[in-house]
Amino acid sequence: MDDEQLGTFVSWDYVVFACLFVVSSGIGVFFAVKERKNPSSEFLVGGRQMTCGPVALSLTASFMSAVTVLGAPSDVYRFGGSFILFGVAYTFVVIATAELFVPVFYRSGITSTYEYLEIRFCKGVRMAATLIYILQTILYTGVVVFAPALALNQVTGFNLWGSIFATGIVCTFYCTLGGLKAVVWTDAFQMVVMVVGFMTVLVQGTRKTGGAASVWEVAKNGNRLDIFDFDPDPLRRHTFWTISVGGTFTWLGIYGVNQSTIQRCISCKTETHAKLALYFNLLGLLVILVCAVFSGLIMYAFYTNCDPWTAQSVTAPDQLMPYFVMEILGDYPGLPGLFVACAFSGTLSTVAASINALATVTYEDFVKQCCTNLSNKASGWISKGLCIVFGVACTTMAVAASYMGGVVQAALSIHGMCGGPMLGLFSLGIIFPWTNSMGAAGGLIVGIAMSFWAGVGAFIYPALDINTRPLSLSMEGCLQANSSDPTSAVPPSHLVPTTLPSRYSLCHLDPTTLPSRYSLCHLDPTTLPSRYSLCHLDPTTLPSRYSLCHLVPTTLPSRYSLCIVLYSLCHLDPTTLPSRYSTV
């Protein structure tokens, strides 16, 4: 595909994407009309008459956000198919939630998960846990909206602020009108959109790469199928133990004691339906997981000889999937829009579930404690008002995330930092009957402190490549696709950067002989946007991801492009460079 056309949305893409929002809003209106005569007290729990089918689809859609749709395939692309081992963790998590946590919450007759903490311990523990949940959910939800919107914007040109505000407005709209029933049925619809979007990418990607057998062979040769690594080192990123054991406890904090999950389970008409919803949800999780992993393998097979990340066609791993989609589906109007709808289905379902859960815990844990004699009508209006308040809060957080820089990753990590202590708190109350409120409060404080110590430390001091072990990526085919004679690809031309497409930096080259996505050197850095690769600069003044010249190569991580990569290396000893870099 022509590089100038890559990353361009057309009208049909916007139409397909808009249909997602129109249908989601329509479901909210439908339930607002249908349930208008029912008691307002049932607004947040769906009348406790939900069946297992839609609840199962809703649970799957809510916890497979756009972060999963975009992030999981790129993880497989870079680190291999061991991501599939999360299926083991999902299985353990669902069994533990269905057999241990849900029966306790369902039989207690509670609406807010944190009511259990007051029954078991004391009111102070309940309030502390509720405040922690509200903070972490707002932070997480805001980033879940912003991060995929930014990735899609940078690759496809899809309007960033339009998508953020549309997500916030539509989710708030149908949550406020239809309550939990609207959230559940909209999630079910969005789950279908996610699967259809993934299947479109799988089918077209497999066709483009020469068939399933070819994908499998390329992935095998690239070590992407080395799944089972039983190294006991807990510092390693992806091994059987870190994923199956660590993943189990991570997801158990999200599934087993999370208000969003439990609220939908206790909305079921019977405890049996609640358990069946979780087990059917497991099937949905495994389907999405398999789709994401195979998307990553197909993407690797497609780019096996010309990695777009190393070539700086994309600036972040999360952009790999939308970049791949635009390349294989860009010639088919509407299909890129379908994939974007797939990604935003994950976002919408996550945001809607969060808004509904936040409104519920705030009403149950704070409003009802202060105002004990509210009428059904007043309860309904307050619940709807809380949905609006938290819808605005989550959207505002998404806007704020655009100014947070590296803090975005920290905001995502807070979700995990809080999940462990909260899981420990509920497990303490359920499994150990002799514990008291002092022990619970002390454990929560120590758990939060230790989790933040580890989480902030990991943020400040990222894991080394020796622990993450990214697999090799090649750019050899990039050169071959444009010139069989390497020396003919580098005639001097002294180009003025302003004459080039705004996102590309090319120098001393004839641009007609090169893909415009390659960044080369010898440009005046003052004339280029800061995100482009710059040369002849003091490396200490630049972010480490930029390609730099005139440097001692041993001081640079192997994954960084080192200036005129693929064509010539400036002032470097090529023998000291990673094998995938070629010299002229």
HELIX and SHEET records of a PDB file:
HELIX    1   1 SER A   11  LYS A   34  1                                  24    
HELIX    2   2 SER A   40  GLU A   42  5                                   3    
HELIX    3   3 GLY A   46  ARG A   48  5                                   3    
HELIX    4   4 CYS A   52  PHE A   63  1                                  12    
HELIX    5   5 ALA A   66  PHE A   79  1                                  14    
HELIX    6   6 GLY A   81  LEU A   85  5                                   5    
HELIX    7   7 PHE A   86  ALA A   96  1                                  11    
HELIX    8   8 THR A   97  PHE A  101  3                                   5    
HELIX    9   9 VAL A  102  SER A  108  1                                   7    
HELIX   10  10 GLU A  115  ARG A  120  1                                   6    
HELIX   11  11 LYS A  123  THR A  156  1                                  34    
HELIX   12  12 LEU A  160  LYS A  208  1                                  49    
HELIX   13  13 ALA A  212  ASN A  221  1                                  10    
HELIX   14  14 PHE A  240  TRP A  241  1                                   2    
HELIX   15  15 THR A  242  GLY A  246  3                                   5    
HELIX   16  16 GLY A  247  TYR A  255  1                                   9    
HELIX   17  17 GLN A  259  ILE A  266  1                                   8    
HELIX   18  18 GLU A  271  PHE A  302  1                                  32    
HELIX   19  19 PRO A  317  GLN A  319  5                                   3    
HELIX   20  20 LEU A  320  LEU A  329  1                                  10    
HELIX   21  21 LEU A  335  THR A  362  1                                  28    
HELIX   22  22 TYR A  363  VAL A  367  3                                   5    
HELIX   23  23 LYS A  368  CYS A  370  1                                   3    
HELIX   24  24 ASN A  376  ALA A  401  1                                  26    
HELIX   25  25 VAL A  407  ILE A  431  1                                  25    
HELIX   26  26 SER A  437  ILE A  460  1                                  24    
HELIX   27  27 ASP A  465  THR A  468  1                                   4    
HELIX   28  28 GLU A  476  GLN A  480  1                                   5    
HELIX   29  29 PRO A  486  ALA A  489  5                                   4    
HELIX   30  30 PRO A  497  THR A  499  5                                   3    
HELIX   31  31 PRO A  511  THR A  513  5                                   3    
HELIX   32  32 PRO A  525  THR A  527  5                                   3    
HELIX   33  33 PRO A  539  THR A  541  5                                   3    
HELIX   34  34 PRO A  553  THR A  555  5                                   3    
HELIX   35  35 PRO A  574  THR A  576  5                                   3    
END                                                                             
